[in-house]
Amino acid sequence: MDILVIMDQPTFPGCIIETRPIGVIRMIDGKESDDKILGVPVNDPRFKDVYDILIYIKLYLMKLPIFSQNIKS
């Protein structure tokens, strides 16, 4: 199982991070399903209110000027 963790700190393959899942990214790898769990670190206070990918988008991505400009256009 692959988990993509949204965080600022560098990690390494096999690193264990206590993570709260917030969504799934559906992917295909070699014609086979290869879904990834998307998560946030449980102990990171910046993500204390993030329990769903839509909350993450609202709280973080909309703060990026390029993202919010494209949405408003």
MODELLER restraints for C-alpha pairs under 7 A, 6 or more apart:
rsr = mdl.restraints
at = mdl.atoms
rsr.add(forms.Gaussian(group=physical.xy_distance, feature=features.Distance(at['CA:2:A'], at['CA:36:A']), mean=5.28, stdev=0.5))
rsr.add(forms.Gaussian(group=physical.xy_distance, feature=features.Distance(at['CA:2:A'], at['CA:37:A']), mean=6.35, stdev=0.5))
rsr.add(forms.Gaussian(group=physical.xy_distance, feature=features.Distance(at['CA:3:A'], at['CA:36:A']), mean=5.57, stdev=0.5))
rsr.add(forms.Gaussian(group=physical.xy_distance, feature=features.Distance(at['CA:3:A'], at['CA:37:A']), mean=4.58, stdev=0.5))
rsr.add(forms.Gaussian(group=physical.xy_distance, feature=features.Distance(at['CA:3:A'], at['CA:38:A']), mean=5.83, stdev=0.5))
rsr.add(forms.Gaussian(group=physical.xy_distance, feature=features.Distance(at['CA:3:A'], at['CA:39:A']), mean=6.87, stdev=0.5))
rsr.add(forms.Gaussian(group=physical.xy_distance, feature=features.Distance(at['CA:4:A'], at['CA:36:A']), mean=6.65, stdev=0.5))
rsr.add(forms.Gaussian(group=physical.xy_distance, feature=features.Distance(at['CA:4:A'], at['CA:37:A']), mean=6.08, stdev=0.5))
rsr.add(forms.Gaussian(group=physical.xy_distance, feature=features.Distance(at['CA:4:A'], at['CA:38:A']), mean=4.91, stdev=0.5))
rsr.add(forms.Gaussian(group=physical.xy_distance, feature=features.Distance(at['CA:4:A'], at['CA:39:A']), mean=6.13, stdev=0.5))
rsr.add(forms.Gaussian(group=physical.xy_distance, feature=features.Distance(at['CA:5:A'], at['CA:38:A']), mean=6.03, stdev=0.5))
rsr.add(forms.Gaussian(group=physical.xy_distance, feature=features.Distance(at['CA:5:A'], at['CA:39:A']), mean=4.77, stdev=0.5))
rsr.add(forms.Gaussian(group=physical.xy_distance, feature=features.Distance(at['CA:5:A'], at['CA:40:A']), mean=5.31, stdev=0.5))
rsr.add(forms.Gaussian(group=physical.xy_distance, feature=features.Distance(at['CA:5:A'], at['CA:41:A']), mean=6.86, stdev=0.5))
rsr.add(forms.Gaussian(group=physical.xy_distance, feature=features.Distance(at['CA:6:A'], at['CA:39:A']), mean=6.28, stdev=0.5))
rsr.add(forms.Gaussian(group=physical.xy_distance, feature=features.Distance(at['CA:6:A'], at['CA:40:A']), mean=5.28, stdev=0.5))
rsr.add(forms.Gaussian(group=physical.xy_distance, feature=features.Distance(at['CA:7:A'], at['CA:40:A']), mean=7.00, stdev=0.5))
rsr.add(forms.Gaussian(group=physical.xy_distance, feature=features.Distance(at['CA:17:A'], at['CA:41:A']), mean=6.73, stdev=0.5))
rsr.add(forms.Gaussian(group=physical.xy_distance, feature=features.Distance(at['CA:18:A'], at['CA:41:A']), mean=5.92, stdev=0.5))
rsr.add(forms.Gaussian(group=physical.xy_distance, feature=features.Distance(at['CA:18:A'], at['CA:42:A']), mean=5.76, stdev=0.5))
rsr.add(forms.Gaussian(group=physical.xy_distance, feature=features.Distance(at['CA:19:A'], at['CA:39:A']), mean=5.84, stdev=0.5))
rsr.add(forms.Gaussian(group=physical.xy_distance, feature=features.Distance(at['CA:19:A'], at['CA:40:A']), mean=5.43, stdev=0.5))
rsr.add(forms.Gaussian(group=physical.xy_distance, feature=features.Distance(at['CA:19:A'], at['CA:41:A']), mean=4.50, stdev=0.5))
rsr.add(forms.Gaussian(group=physical.xy_distance, feature=features.Distance(at['CA:19:A'], at['CA:42:A']), mean=5.13, stdev=0.5))
rsr.add(forms.Gaussian(group=physical.xy_distance, feature=features.Distance(at['CA:20:A'], at['CA:39:A']), mean=5.30, stdev=0.5))
rsr.add(forms.Gaussian(group=physical.xy_distance, feature=features.Distance(at['CA:20:A'], at['CA:40:A']), mean=5.41, stdev=0.5))
rsr.add(forms.Gaussian(group=physical.xy_distance, feature=features.Distance(at['CA:20:A'], at['CA:41:A']), mean=6.24, stdev=0.5))
rsr.add(forms.Gaussian(group=physical.xy_distance, feature=features.Distance(at['CA:20:A'], at['CA:42:A']), mean=5.67, stdev=0.5))
rsr.add(forms.Gaussian(group=physical.xy_distance, feature=features.Distance(at['CA:21:A'], at['CA:37:A']), mean=6.56, stdev=0.5))
rsr.add(forms.Gaussian(group=physical.xy_distance, feature=features.Distance(at['CA:21:A'], at['CA:38:A']), mean=5.80, stdev=0.5))
rsr.add(forms.Gaussian(group=physical.xy_distance, feature=features.Distance(at['CA:21:A'], at['CA:39:A']), mean=4.13, stdev=0.5))
rsr.add(forms.Gaussian(group=physical.xy_distance, feature=features.Distance(at['CA:21:A'], at['CA:40:A']), mean=6.60, stdev=0.5))
rsr.add(forms.Gaussian(group=physical.xy_distance, feature=features.Distance(at['CA:22:A'], at['CA:38:A']), mean=5.79, stdev=0.5))
rsr.add(forms.Gaussian(group=physical.xy_distance, feature=features.Distance(at['CA:22:A'], at['CA:39:A']), mean=5.16, stdev=0.5))
rsr.add(forms.Gaussian(group=physical.xy_distance, feature=features.Distance(at['CA:22:A'], at['CA:51:A']), mean=5.37, stdev=0.5))
rsr.add(forms.Gaussian(group=physical.xy_distance, feature=features.Distance(at['CA:22:A'], at['CA:52:A']), mean=4.36, stdev=0.5))
rsr.add(forms.Gaussian(group=physical.xy_distance, feature=features.Distance(at['CA:22:A'], at['CA:53:A']), mean=5.18, stdev=0.5))
rsr.add(forms.Gaussian(group=physical.xy_distance, feature=features.Distance(at['CA:23:A'], at['CA:37:A']), mean=6.08, stdev=0.5))
rsr.add(forms.Gaussian(group=physical.xy_distance, feature=features.Distance(at['CA:23:A'], at['CA:38:A']), mean=5.07, stdev=0.5))
rsr.add(forms.Gaussian(group=physical.xy_distance, feature=features.Distance(at['CA:23:A'], at['CA:39:A']), mean=6.88, stdev=0.5))
rsr.add(forms.Gaussian(group=physical.xy_distance, feature=features.Distance(at['CA:23:A'], at['CA:52:A']), mean=6.36, stdev=0.5))
rsr.add(forms.Gaussian(group=physical.xy_distance, feature=features.Distance(at['CA:23:A'], at['CA:53:A']), mean=5.51, stdev=0.5))
rsr.add(forms.Gaussian(group=physical.xy_distance, feature=features.Distance(at['CA:24:A'], at['CA:35:A']), mean=6.72, stdev=0.5))
rsr.add(forms.Gaussian(group=physical.xy_distance, feature=features.Distance(at['CA:24:A'], at['CA:36:A']), mean=5.68, stdev=0.5))
rsr.add(forms.Gaussian(group=physical.xy_distance, feature=features.Distance(at['CA:24:A'], at['CA:37:A']), mean=4.62, stdev=0.5))
rsr.add(forms.Gaussian(group=physical.xy_distance, feature=features.Distance(at['CA:24:A'], at['CA:38:A']), mean=5.48, stdev=0.5))
rsr.add(forms.Gaussian(group=physical.xy_distance, feature=features.Distance(at['CA:25:A'], at['CA:35:A']), mean=5.70, stdev=0.5))
rsr.add(forms.Gaussian(group=physical.xy_distance, feature=features.Distance(at['CA:25:A'], at['CA:36:A']), mean=5.13, stdev=0.5))
rsr.add(forms.Gaussian(group=physical.xy_distance, feature=features.Distance(at['CA:25:A'], at['CA:37:A']), mean=6.37, stdev=0.5))
rsr.add(forms.Gaussian(group=physical.xy_distance, feature=features.Distance(at['CA:25:A'], at['CA:38:A']), mean=6.78, stdev=0.5))
rsr.add(forms.Gaussian(group=physical.xy_distance, feature=features.Distance(at['CA:26:A'], at['CA:34:A']), mean=6.90, stdev=0.5))
rsr.add(forms.Gaussian(group=physical.xy_distance, feature=features.Distance(at['CA:26:A'], at['CA:35:A']), mean=4.57, stdev=0.5))
rsr.add(forms.Gaussian(group=physical.xy_distance, feature=features.Distance(at['CA:26:A'], at['CA:36:A']), mean=6.57, stdev=0.5))
rsr.add(forms.Gaussian(group=physical.xy_distance, feature=features.Distance(at['CA:27:A'], at['CA:33:A']), mean=5.99, stdev=0.5))
rsr.add(forms.Gaussian(group=physical.xy_distance, feature=features.Distance(at['CA:27:A'], at['CA:34:A']), mean=5.11, stdev=0.5))
rsr.add(forms.Gaussian(group=physical.xy_distance, feature=features.Distance(at['CA:27:A'], at['CA:35:A']), mean=5.08, stdev=0.5))
rsr.add(forms.Gaussian(group=physical.xy_distance, feature=features.Distance(at['CA:28:A'], at['CA:34:A']), mean=5.29, stdev=0.5))
rsr.add(forms.Gaussian(group=physical.xy_distance, feature=features.Distance(at['CA:40:A'], at['CA:47:A']), mean=6.62, stdev=0.5))
rsr.add(forms.Gaussian(group=physical.xy_distance, feature=features.Distance(at['CA:50:A'], at['CA:56:A']), mean=5.85, stdev=0.5))
rsr.add(forms.Gaussian(group=physical.xy_distance, feature=features.Distance(at['CA:61:A'], at['CA:67:A']), mean=6.69, stdev=0.5))
rsr.add(forms.Gaussian(group=physical.xy_distance, feature=features.Distance(at['CA:62:A'], at['CA:68:A']), mean=5.26, stdev=0.5))
